[in-house]
Amino acid sequence: MDKKIIYYSQDNYVFKDHIYGLFYVIIILGDRMKYLKWVFKDNIGHDSNKKFEVGKVTVCDTWDPNNSDWDKRGGFNFTNEECALRWMSRGDTLYEVEIPEDAEVVNVKNDKTPGGIMITNKIILKNPQEISEELVIDFYKKSNLPLSTYFECIRVLANRGYYDIALIIIKDKVTTDNIDLALERFNHSKNPDADINEECHNKVREVLEEIKSSLDINLFIDKEPYIKQITNDKIINLTGQSGSGKTTYANEHFNSEEYLIVDTDDILSDNRFENSTGINKELGEYFRNKYKELPNCGDDFDLIYQDILEYCKKYDKTIVIDCAQFHCIKNINLLKGKLIVMRTCIDNCYNRTIKRYKTINKNYSQEDLEKYKEKKKAIYSWYKYSNNFLEKVSKI
């Protein structure tokens, strides 16, 4: 049966009675909502000498719920499932909360987790559960928090080392319109004395800063192509990660007799070369005749770039070089003409490459597809090279 308790409120609701200078309303705490408390192991507050005993009533030393000073109110705080994610920073073990019949409970008004902080003078903790990824994801799914509080949750998760879950919230909640607030709340109140996962914290902050950056490619949000005129040569350098839309962009903007589109994949990949035509077939034969061992864009980009420009001098056209490996250039001063960098977000790049694989390989097996997916996941780290390249180019 649901249990009725006196629920004191510091807000001016409909008052039914007056007792000891406090107004109260009657509510029901029962099975309809689960109440929870985060605790470091079984410690009461910061004093490791005082412990909660599971299943037994613990009475607070101080109880002054009307005191405006939080530290002097005393009591035990607890929360609900909708707000539990935010208060994960307060412990490494989660307990279910039971309120004794004679306990007093006060709802604490707050903007971060409305309706999600209660304090009581007596509490029973049950069913301890250590924090886990599954538990955190479950609380995120159940959460109902203000937007700025989700941004604080990203910080909490990053500090605890939950990189993947922090990214889920970033993908769901962060936009170019609210990135300033997201970064402000993420950076706010980072305690330098706290025991945090510095590596994870820095990685998550970098993800947010890439969204904020006017230059960087990022994981989740598409940006317009970056375009820079480097010299007045009739050359267009078109680059971006696999799946970023380079080929589509080239076909939409340079599909006329004025342009000569060079695709380094058609030139240097044996499979693609077999089916190549026009300038790509010519260049493929040129490289195979010139070099006993074909150069590759990862190690020999500067050589390949200069050879392409030298070979194409005989054509009185604007040369469009479509290549994902411009970031492999060693001498940035070799670049001529205009640079266009496709800044499609990495999530979209990855999904497009998988879709393209399925289209090209009609009879693929599930095993082959999974292997390809695993291979292409490297794009989630490769794009950092493109951002380094953008940084260098911006300084030319």
C-alpha positions in Angstrom: 0.0 0.0 0.0 1.2 3.5 -0.8 2.4 5.4 2.3 1.3 9.0 3.1 3.9 11.3 4.7 4.0 14.9 5.5 5.7 16.6 2.6 6.9 20.1 3.5 7.2 22.6 0.7 9.2 25.8 0.6 7.0 27.1 -2.2 3.7 29.0 -1.7 1.3 26.3 -2.8 -2.2 25.8 -1.4 -1.7 25.7 2.3 -3.8 23.2 4.3 -2.4 23.8 7.8 0.4 25.3 9.7 2.7 23.4 11.9 5.9 24.5 13.7 6.2 27.5 11.4 6.2 25.3 8.2 3.4 24.9 5.7 2.7 21.5 4.4 0.7 19.5 1.8 0.0 15.8 1.8 1.5 13.7 -1.0 1.9 10.0 -1.7 5.2 8.3 -2.1 4.8 4.8 -3.3 5.6 2.4 -6.1 4.5 4.9 -8.8 7.9 6.6 -8.6 11.2 5.1 -7.5 13.3 7.3 -5.2 17.1 7.0 -5.2 20.2 8.2 -3.6 23.8 8.3 -4.9 26.4 7.5 -2.2 30.2 6.9 -2.2 30.2 3.3 -1.1 28.2 3.5 2.1 29.6 6.8 3.5 27.4 9.4 5.1 28.5 12.6 3.5 32.2 13.3 3.4 32.7 11.6 6.8 33.9 8.1 6.0 33.7 7.2 9.7 29.9 7.3 9.5 28.2 4.6 7.4 24.7 3.9 6.2 23.4 0.4 7.1 21.5 -1.2 4.3 17.9 -1.8 5.2 18.1 0.1 8.5 16.8 3.6 9.5 19.5 6.2 9.5 18.7 9.5 11.4 20.5 12.7 10.5 22.6 14.6 13.0 21.2 18.0 11.9 17.7 18.8 10.7 16.9 22.5 10.0 15.0 22.4 6.7 14.1 26.1 6.8 17.7 27.3 7.0 18.7 29.2 3.8 22.2 27.8 4.2 22.2 24.4 2.5 25.1 23.1 4.7 23.1 23.9 7.8 19.9 22.3 6.7 21.2 18.9 7.4 19.2 15.8 6.4 19.7 13.3 3.6 19.1 14.3 0.0 17.6 11.9 -2.5 16.2 12.1 -6.0 14.0 10.3 -8.6 14.7 8.4 -11.8 14.0 11.4 -14.0 16.8 13.4 -12.3 19.2 10.7 -11.2 21.5 11.2 -14.1 22.4 14.8 -13.0 23.3 13.7 -9.4 25.5 10.8 -10.4 28.4 13.0 -9.4 27.4 12.5 -5.8 28.3 8.9 -5.6 29.5 5.6 -7.1 26.8 3.4 -5.7 23.1 3.8 -6.2 20.5 2.9 -3.5 16.8 2.7 -3.5 15.2 5.0 -0.9 12.5 4.1 1.6 11.1 6.8 3.9 10.1 5.8 7.4 6.5 6.4 8.6 7.5 9.2 11.0 10.0 10.9 8.7 9.7 14.5 7.4 10.5 15.2 3.8 11.1 18.6 2.2 11.1 19.4 -1.5 14.0 21.7 -2.4 13.2 24.1 -5.1 15.9 24.2 -7.8 16.2 25.0 -11.5 18.7 22.2 -12.4 16.4 19.3 -11.6 12.9 20.6 -10.9 11.2 18.3 -8.5 14.4 16.2 -8.3 15.9 17.1 -4.9 14.2 16.1 -1.7 15.7 16.0 1.8 14.6 14.0 4.8 15.6 13.6 8.4 15.3 9.8 8.3 16.0 7.4 5.5 16.3 3.7 4.7 18.7 2.7 1.9 18.1 -0.6 0.0 19.4 -2.6 -2.9 22.8 -1.0 -3.5 23.9 -1.1 -7.1 27.3 0.0 -8.5 27.3 2.5 -11.3 27.6 0.9 -14.8 27.2 2.0 -18.4 23.9 0.2 -18.6 22.5 1.9 -15.6 23.6 5.3 -16.8 22.1 4.8 -20.3 18.8 3.7 -18.6 18.7 6.9 -16.5 19.4 9.0 -19.6 16.4 7.4 -21.4 14.2 8.1 -18.4 15.5 11.6 -17.8 13.5 14.8 -18.0 15.8 17.7 -17.4 16.3 21.3 -18.5 18.6 21.6 -21.5 21.4 23.3 -19.5 21.3 20.5 -17.0 21.9 18.0 -19.8 25.1 20.0 -20.6 26.2 19.6 -17.0 25.5 15.9 -17.3 27.9 15.7 -20.2 30.6 17.1 -17.9 29.7 14.6 -15.1 29.9 11.7 -17.6 33.2 12.9 -19.1 34.7 13.2 -15.6 33.6 9.7 -14.8 35.1 8.3 -18.1 31.8 7.6 -19.9 32.9 8.9 -23.3 30.3 7.1 -25.4 27.3 8.1 -23.3 28.6 11.7 -23.2 28.6 11.6 -27.0 25.1 10.3 -27.2 23.8 13.3 -25.2 25.9 15.7 -27.4 24.4 14.2 -30.5 20.9 14.4 -29.1 21.1 17.8 -27.5 23.9 20.0 -28.8 23.4 22.3 -31.8 25.3 25.2 -33.4 22.6 27.5 -31.8 23.3 26.2 -28.2 26.9 25.2 -28.4 28.0 28.3 -26.4 25.7 27.4 -23.5 26.8 23.7 -23.8 30.5 24.7 -23.5 29.8 27.2 -20.7 28.0 24.6 -18.6 30.5 21.9 -19.4 33.4 24.1 -18.2 31.5 25.6 -15.3 32.4 24.4 -11.8 35.0 21.9 -12.9 36.6 21.2 -9.6 40.4 21.0 -10.0 40.6 19.0 -6.8 38.1 16.4 -8.0 39.2 12.9 -8.9 38.2 13.0 -12.6 39.2 11.1 -15.7 41.3 13.8 -17.4 41.7 12.0 -20.7 38.0 11.5 -21.1 37.2 15.0 -19.9 39.6 16.5 -22.5 38.3 14.3 -25.3 34.7 15.3 -24.7 35.6 19.0 -24.4 37.4 18.7 -27.8 34.2 17.3 -29.4 32.3 20.3 -28.1 35.0 22.7 -29.3 34.9 21.2 -32.8 31.2 22.0 -33.0 32.0 25.5 -31.8 34.9 26.0 -34.2 34.3 28.0 -37.4 36.9 25.7 -39.0 36.8 22.2 -37.8 34.9 19.2 -39.1 33.0 17.6 -36.2 31.2 14.3 -35.4 27.6 15.2 -35.5 26.8 18.5 -37.3 27.3 19.3 -41.0 29.0 22.5 -41.9 29.3 24.4 -45.2 32.3 23.6 -47.3 35.5 25.5 -46.4 36.7 27.4 -49.4 40.0 29.3 -49.8 41.6 30.8 -52.8 45.3 30.1 -52.5 46.7 31.2 -55.9 45.1 32.2 -59.2 46.0 28.9 -61.0 43.3 27.1 -62.8 43.2 24.3 -60.2 40.5 23.2 -57.7 41.6 21.0 -54.8 38.5 19.1 -53.6 38.9 17.1 -50.4 37.0 15.7 -47.4 36.5 12.4 -45.6 35.2 9.4 -47.4 31.5 9.8 -47.8 31.6 13.6 -47.4 30.1 14.2 -50.8 33.2 15.2 -52.8 32.1 13.4 -56.0 28.6 14.7 -55.8 29.9 18.2 -55.3 32.2 17.9 -58.3 29.5 16.6 -60.5 27.1 19.4 -59.5 29.6 22.3 -59.8 32.2 21.2 -62.4 30.2 19.1 -64.9 31.1 21.0 -68.0 33.8 21.1 -70.7 35.5 23.8 -68.8 36.7 21.4 -66.1 38.8 18.2 -66.0 37.9 16.1 -63.0 40.7 13.9 -61.6 39.8 11.3 -59.1 42.9 9.8 -57.3 41.0 6.6 -56.4 40.3 5.9 -60.1 44.0 6.5 -60.8 45.7 4.5 -58.1 43.3 1.8 -57.0 43.7 -1.2 -59.3 40.0 -2.1 -59.0 38.8 1.4 -59.8 41.5 1.9 -62.6 40.1 -1.1 -64.5 36.8 0.7 -65.0 38.1 4.3 -65.3 37.8 6.4 -68.4 39.1 9.7 -69.8 41.7 11.6 -67.8 41.7 9.1 -65.0 42.5 6.3 -67.3 45.3 8.4 -68.9 46.8 9.2 -65.5 46.5 5.6 -64.3 48.5 4.4 -67.3 51.0 7.3 -66.8 51.7 6.4 -63.2 52.0 2.7 -63.9 54.4 3.3 -66.7 56.5 5.8 -64.7 56.7 3.9 -61.4 57.7 0.3 -60.9 55.8 0.5 -57.6 52.7 2.7 -57.5 53.0 5.6 -55.0 50.2 6.0 -52.5 48.5 9.1 -51.2 49.2 8.4 -47.6 53.0 8.4 -48.0 53.6 10.1 -51.4 50.9 12.7 -51.7 53.3 15.5 -52.6 54.8 13.5 -55.5 51.4 12.4 -56.8 50.0 16.0 -56.6 52.9 17.4 -58.6 52.8 14.6 -61.2 49.1 15.3 -61.8 49.6 19.0 -62.2 52.6 18.4 -64.5 50.7 15.9 -66.7 47.6 18.1 -67.0 49.4 21.2 -68.2 48.7 20.1 -71.7 45.0 20.6 -71.1 43.6 24.2 -71.3 41.0 23.5 -68.6 40.5 24.0 -64.9 41.9 20.9 -63.2 39.7 19.5 -60.4 41.5 17.1 -58.1 39.2 14.9 -56.0 41.2 13.3 -53.2 40.5 12.4 -49.6 44.2 12.5 -48.6 45.0 16.2 -49.1 45.7 16.2 -45.3 48.7 13.9 -46.0 50.5 16.7 -47.8 54.0 17.4 -46.3 54.7 20.7 -48.0 51.6 22.9 -47.7 53.1 25.4 -50.0 52.8 23.1 -53.0 49.0 23.8 -53.1 47.8 25.8 -56.0 44.5 27.3 -57.0 41.4 27.0 -54.9 40.9 24.6 -52.0 37.4 23.2 -51.1 37.1 21.1 -48.0 33.8 19.2 -47.5 32.9 19.5 -43.8 30.2 16.8 -43.7 29.9 15.5 -40.1 31.6 12.2 -39.5 28.4 10.3 -38.5 27.0 11.1 -41.9 30.2 10.2 -43.7 30.3 6.9 -42.0 26.6 6.1 -42.8 27.1 7.1 -46.4 30.1 4.8 -46.8 28.1 1.9 -45.5 25.2 2.6 -47.7 27.5 2.9 -50.7 29.1 -0.4 -49.9 25.7 -2.1 -49.9 24.9 -0.5 -53.2 28.1 -1.5 -54.9 28.3 -5.0 -53.4 24.9 -6.4 -54.1 25.7 -9.9 -52.9 27.6 -9.0 -49.7 27.4 -11.3 -46.7 26.6 -10.1 -43.3 30.2 -11.1 -42.2 31.7 -9.0 -45.0 29.5 -6.1 -44.1 30.5 -6.2 -40.4 34.2 -6.4 -41.4 33.8 -3.3 -43.6 31.9 -1.4 -40.9 34.7 -2.1 -38.4 37.3 -1.0 -40.9 35.4 2.3 -41.7 35.0 3.2 -38.0 38.5 4.4 -38.2 37.0 7.5 -39.8 36.1 8.6 -36.3 39.8 9.2 -35.7 41.0 10.0 -39.2 39.0 13.2 -39.4 41.4 14.7 -36.9 44.0 14.8 -39.6 41.6 16.9 -41.8 41.2 19.3 -38.9 45.0 19.6 -38.6 45.1 20.3 -42.3 42.4 22.9 -42.1 44.4 24.7 -39.3 47.5 24.8 -41.5 45.7 26.0 -44.6 44.0 28.7 -42.6 47.4 30.2 -41.9 48.6 30.3 -45.5 
